Amino acid sequence: MPLDAIAERAKKYQPKPKITYKMIQEYVEKKYGFKVHTAYIAEVKRSLGLTMYDAPNVVEELKQPRKHPPKEKVEAIKDALKYFEVI
């Protein structure tokens, strides 16, 4: 492949923007009218087997057990993840 063609493809390439929890929260609040906690988003991502980044403040043992999100919030978060093409 000629170098000109490679350079042209490199100019056109736009990586997907990183989807933040804040973007997901704003989408859910705008579309569904309720707020979702970041822990709920993390729990849904974990249940779907999506990649998660290591948090700088991670602890060995949780002080409280994880709270599972209600069904309507899970569906809203999944909808947001589909909207942002994460799943």
C-alpha positions as CSV (number, residue, x, y, z in Angstrom):
1,M,0.0,0.0,0.0
2,P,1.5,3.4,-1.0
3,L,2.4,5.8,1.8
4,D,0.2,8.5,0.4
5,A,-2.9,6.2,0.8
6,I,-1.8,5.4,4.4
7,A,-1.4,9.1,5.2
8,E,-4.8,9.9,3.7
9,R,-6.5,7.2,5.8
10,A,-4.7,8.4,8.9
11,K,-6.1,11.9,8.3
12,K,-9.6,10.6,8.0
13,Y,-9.4,8.4,11.1
14,Q,-11.3,9.7,14.1
15,P,-11.3,7.5,17.2
16,K,-14.5,7.2,19.1
17,P,-14.7,9.6,22.0
18,K,-14.5,8.0,25.5
19,I,-17.9,7.7,27.0
20,T,-18.0,8.9,30.6
21,Y,-20.4,8.1,33.4
22,K,-21.4,11.8,33.4
23,M,-22.5,11.5,29.7
24,I,-24.5,8.4,30.6
25,Q,-26.1,10.1,33.6
26,E,-27.0,13.2,31.5
27,Y,-28.6,11.0,28.8
28,V,-30.7,9.0,31.2
29,E,-31.8,12.1,33.1
30,K,-32.8,13.9,29.8
31,K,-34.6,10.9,28.3
32,Y,-36.1,9.2,31.4
33,G,-36.3,12.0,33.9
34,F,-34.5,10.3,36.8
35,K,-30.9,10.3,37.9
36,V,-28.7,7.2,38.1
37,H,-25.8,6.7,40.5
38,T,-22.4,5.9,39.1
39,A,-22.3,2.7,41.1
40,Y,-25.4,1.6,39.2
41,I,-23.7,2.3,35.9
42,A,-20.6,0.3,37.1
43,E,-22.8,-2.6,38.2
44,V,-24.6,-2.8,34.8
45,K,-21.2,-2.6,33.0
46,R,-19.9,-5.3,35.3
47,S,-22.9,-7.6,34.6
48,L,-22.5,-7.1,30.9
49,G,-18.8,-8.0,31.1
50,L,-17.6,-4.7,29.7
51,T,-14.1,-3.5,30.3
52,M,-13.7,-1.3,33.3
53,Y,-10.7,0.8,34.2
54,D,-9.0,0.5,37.6
55,A,-10.0,3.3,39.9
56,P,-7.2,5.1,41.7
57,N,-9.2,4.9,45.0
58,V,-10.0,1.1,44.8
59,V,-10.1,-0.8,48.1
60,E,-9.4,-4.4,48.9
61,E,-12.6,-5.0,50.8
62,L,-15.9,-3.1,50.4
63,K,-17.3,-1.4,53.6
64,Q,-20.8,-2.0,52.4
65,P,-22.2,-4.6,49.9
66,R,-22.9,-3.4,46.4
67,K,-26.5,-2.2,45.9
68,H,-28.2,-3.7,42.8
69,P,-30.0,-1.1,40.7
70,P,-33.8,-1.4,40.2
71,K,-34.9,-2.9,36.9
72,E,-36.1,0.4,35.3
73,K,-32.7,1.9,36.0
74,V,-30.9,-1.1,34.5
75,E,-32.9,-0.8,31.3
76,A,-32.3,3.0,31.1
77,I,-28.5,2.5,31.5
78,K,-28.5,-0.3,28.9
79,D,-30.4,2.0,26.6
80,A,-27.8,4.7,27.2
81,L,-24.9,2.2,26.5
82,K,-26.6,1.3,23.2
83,Y,-27.1,4.9,22.3
84,F,-23.4,5.6,22.8
85,E,-22.6,2.3,20.9
86,V,-20.8,0.7,23.9
87,I,-22.9,-2.4,23.5
